[in-house]
Amino acid sequence: MRRWLRSSMGTHLGTEADRATFRTLHNASLASPALRGGLTIDSAERAAPHLQALLAAPALAITDTDGLLAWEGIGTHHQEHVTKLAEATLERGATRFYDRVDLECGQAGCPLHSAVVSPLVVDDHLVGTLQAYAPDTSAMMVRATDEVATWVSGQLELAELDASRRRLMEAEVRALRAQISPHFIYNSLGAIASFVRTDPERARELLLEFADFTRYSFRTHGEYTTLSEELRSVERYLLLEQARFGERLSVRLSVAPEVLPIAVPFLCLQPLVENAVRHGLADAETGHISIRAADSGTECVIEVEDDGAGEDPEKVRDALTGASTDSTAGNSSANDSVGLGNVDARLRNAYGDDYGLIVETAPGAGTKVILRIPKFAPGVHT
């Protein structure tokens, strides 16, 4: 059976229609990555050869609203017509056909006597044009250019959605940075100062940990980091808190080595651990914090647990849905709402709605927060 399949596949390459379909899809797949970068000179120059092949046009141009971004094919002297045709098409807002009167050419033997120009639209805004040049223009050429322009517009809309998502993620990270408690910074520096005379070596070590913690928390590149780096920052935070609370705060970490390289959203654990410390020591002599990261097939399961005061489940639900109305400055419930809701939203944006936070809590029963992180996800990398 295996030999028969190999022989059959080797001698039958499909019909001409099959091959044409493959060529169309192949050229579209080659153009797509460039277009997902938005409408720029670089993306237009990289996409133009594949769009030209897609339309089987002797020449093709891509413009924005200001003028030419890329030309591909013969007849480069016709670039002088590109901006005028783009302006006329954008003014009308629909695909237009131009003949040799519009493409007056002084070069003998030039085969480009017609052009089809289609607008590129993103979120109902005209952003540029796609122009196909040929000796003659048929109704099929007009329709094909219009369809390809619609597909290009779709790719550019996806690029804008990606950019909007990145801006949202960056705004959410800025919100988390703003939430890093000024009291924590003040108290950490106070704890470090208390060791300057009694234990200068420890003071020096804590000061270095504080510097590394702030450097990591306020870094400006990347939506994602490795679980290893995120846990290292959490460890620095906990070292500083233990310097402040001493034996009142105990911490237990249990991490499977194989999950350390997994990509996770930047600052996804810090707010959860900070909440655990706050609740674990609220009105209590001692507090115990447990952080676990385990391998679970295609996922990593992370748990942050404290044995503190716990919380009303309804308040937690409001925090996760953004329905919390307690925004009193400095109020711990308001801070928890920002932290939990922020992390939950970023997890859902990165991995889908099945990967939001799971919070197990009740008054007087402590709190456990569970995260499930896929080991591999589209668009997620450090």
N, C-alpha and C positions, 0 to 999 in steps of 0.2 A: 504493500500500500504506500509506504514511504517513497519507494522508487517511482511509482506511478505519479504521485503528486509532484515530485521534483521534475520529472520529464514533462508533465503537463504545464507546469508553471514556466518552464524554460522555453517552451515553444509557442505559448499563447500569451501575448502581452496586452490583450484587450482590444476593443474596437477603437477606432479613431475618436469616437465620442468619449470613451473612457480615458484615453490619453489626453484629450483636450481638457477634460475635467481635472485630471491630475495636475496639468500644467497651470491651470487657473488657481487651484488651491495652493500649489507650491509657491507661485509668485506672490499670492496674498500673504502666505505665512512668512515669506522673506521680508515683505514690506512692513508687516505689522509691528515688529519690535521697534523699528525706527519711529514710526508714527506714534507709538505709545510714549515717546519722549516729548510730545507736543509739536507745535508747528514752529520750527526754527530752521535756520540755514542748514545746520548739520543734519537734522532729521529729514529734511526735504531732499538733500543731496543723497542720503543713503537709501531713501525710499523710491526716488525717481526711476532708477533703472528697472526696478521690479514692477512699478506701475506702468512704465512704458511697455514692458513685455506683456503685462496683463491685458493692455488694450491693443497690442500689436500695432502701435502707432509709430510712424517714422520719427516723430519728435514729440516731446512732452514737456510741459512747464508746470511748476508749482509756485504760487504766489501767496503772500499774505496781503493785508489791506494796503500796504505801502509799496509793494512791488515784487520783483522777481526774487525767489529764493533758490530755485534750481532749474536747470535746463538739461534735458537728456535727449540725445539723438542728433540728427543732421540739421542743417539750416540754422546755425547759431546766429546768423545775421538777422533772423526774425525776432530775436530777443527785444529789438527796439519796439515791437508791437505789443509785447506782453502786458505792460502796465496799462496801456490804453484799453485793451480788450478786457482786462480784469476790472477796470473802473466801470466800463459799460455794463458788464455782467452783474457786478455787485449792485449797481444802481437799479437794475431791473430785479435782481434777487432770484433769478431763475436761469436755467441752462440756455445758452444762446449759440447760434451757428453764424460763422463769419466766412465770407467767400474771398475771392482774389481782389475784390475792390478794397476790402479792409486790410488785406495782406499784400499791398502793393510792394513789389520786389524788383530791384534793379539788376539782380543777378540772373544771367542767362542760364537756362536749364534747371533752375530751382524747381523741385517737384512739389513744394508745399504751397498749395493754392487755397486751402481751407482750414478752418479750426473750429473745434467745439470747446466751449468754455463753460464749466459748471461751477457754481459757488460751493464753498466749504462752509458748513454751518455747525456751530457748537453752542448748545443751550440757546437756540433761537437767535444767535448772533452770527453775522457774516464775518468770517475770519480770513478768507482767502479764496483762491480759485484753483481748479485743476484744468489744464489746457492741453488738448490733444490736437496735433497738427498732422495733416495728411494731404495727398494729392486731390482727393475727392472725399466728400462726406456723405455717407448714407444714413438713412433713418436708424439702422442698427448701430452705427458709430455714435450717433447722438445719444441713443438709449444706453449704450455701454458706458460712455463717458459719464453720463448722469448717474448710473448705478454705481460705478467705481467711486465717484465723488461722494455719494451717500455713504458708501462703506468707509472711505477715508474719514469722513466727518464722524462716523461712529467710533473709529479708533481714536480720533482726537478728543472726543467726549470722554472716552475711557481714560485717556491721559489726564484730562482735567479732573476726573473723579479721583484718580490716583494722587494727583497733586493736592486736592482738597482733603483727602484722607491723611496725607502726610502733614498738612498744616494743622488738622485737627489733633493728630497724635502729638505734634510739637506743642500745641497749646495745652493739651492735657498734662504733658510732662512739665511744662512751665508752672501749671497749677500745683502739681505735686511739689516742685521745688519751693514754691512760695509757702507751702504748708509745712515744710521742715521747720520745726518749732524754734522760734528765737530763744525760748526757755531752755531747750536742749543745748543750743550753742552756748548760751550763757552759763548753764550748769556744767557743761563739759569743760569749758575753760576754767570755771571755778574749781572743779575737781582736779584738773591738771595743776593749777596754781597751788593747791593744798599739798601737793607732793614735791614742790620745788625744793623745799628745805629738808623735809624728812626723807625723801627718796628721789633725788634728782634724776637718777637713771630711769626710773619708772615715769617720771614727769616727761622726760625726753621722748620715751617710747610712745606715750599717750599723745603727745603733741604731734608726732609723726603720723600716728593712726588718724588723728583728727584732720590733719592736712590731706591725707589720702582719701578719707571719707568725703570731705567737701569737694576735692578735685573730681572724684568720680560722680558725685551727685549733681554737679554743675557742668559736666562736660557737655559739649554742644554738637556732637556728631553721633548719628546712628539712632534709629528707633529701637534697635534690638541689641542685646548683649548676650554673653553666655551665662548659663546658670552658675558656672564657677565664679565669674566676676561679680554677679549679683550677690551670691552668698558671701563672697569675700568682703563686700561693702557692708552687708548685714553684720558680719562678724566684727568689723571695726566699730559699727554703731553700738553693738552689745558690749564690747570691751569698754567703751566710753561710759555707757550706762552702769556697768558693773563697778567702774572706778568711783562713780557717784554713790551707788546704793550699797556697795560692799556685799556682805553675805545675805542681804535681804533679797537679792536677785540671783536666781540660779538658772542656767541655760543648758539645754541638752540638744545637740545636733546629731542627726543620723542621716547620712547622705550616701546613696549608692554611687560609686565612682563612675559607672558607665553613663550616668545622666548629666555629668558635669559639662560636657561640650554642647548640650542642647541650647538652641537659641530661644531666648525669652524676651518679652517686652522690657525695656529699660525701666528701672525703678518699679518693678511689679511686686517685689517682696518688702521693700523698706516700709511703706505705709502700714502693711499688715503686721510687721514685727513691732513697729512703734505703737500701734494700737494694743498689741498684746502686752507690751511692757506697761503701758498706761493702765490697762484694766487689771493686769496681773498684780500690780502693787497698789491699786485703789483701795484705800481703807483696809489694808492688810499688812501684817508684819513682814511676811515674805511672799514672794511670787515666783512661780516656776514657768519657764517658757520652753516649749519643745518645738523644734523645727525638723521635719522629716522630708526627704526627697527620695522617692522609690521608683524603680523601673517597673513599668506595667505594660509590657508588650510594645505597642506602637506609641505609647504615651509615657509621660513622666507625671507622677502624682506627688504634689507638694502639700504638706500640711503645716500650718502655724497654729499652735495651741497654747492657751494659758489657763491657769486654774483660778482666775480672778473672779470679779463680781458678776461677770456675764452681762447680758443685755436682753431687753425685751425684743423678741423676734419680729414684732411689728415695726419697731424702730429700725431694725436691720433691713427689713424688706423695703421700707421707705428710703433708706440710704442707698440701696442698690438700684432702685427705680428712679431716684432723683426727686422723690416726693417729700423729702425731709424739709420742714419749714424752720427748724432751729438753726439760725445763722448768727447767733450771738457771737461777737468777736471773742476769741479765746476759749470758747466753749468746746469741751472735748467731744461732745456729741456732734457738733458741727464739723470738727476736724475729721472725725471718723466717717461722717457722711461723704466728705470730699474724697478721703482716701479710698474707702471701699467702692464708692460709685465710680471713681476714676479708674481704678484697676479693673473693675468688672467691665466697664465700657471698652477699655483697650484690649482686654482679652477677647471680647466678642467681636470687635472690629478686626482683630488679627486672625482669629481662628473660627469664627462663627458663633451663633447663639448657643450652641451646645456646650460652650467652654467658658461660661460665666462662673463667677465665684459661687461656692457652696458654703454657707455659714451655719454651723450648728451651735446654738447658744440658748440660754435661759437665765433668768435672774438667779444668781447664787451658784450657777453650775459651770462657770467658765465659758470659754469660747474657742471653737475650732473653725479655722478657715481652710478650705480645700481648693486647690487649683489643679486642673488637669491640663497639661501642655503636650500637644502633639510633637513627636520627635521631628517630623517633617511636615511642612505646610507651605503652599505656594506663596511666594513673595516674602517669606520670613527667613532672614539670614542676617548674620552679624557682619 
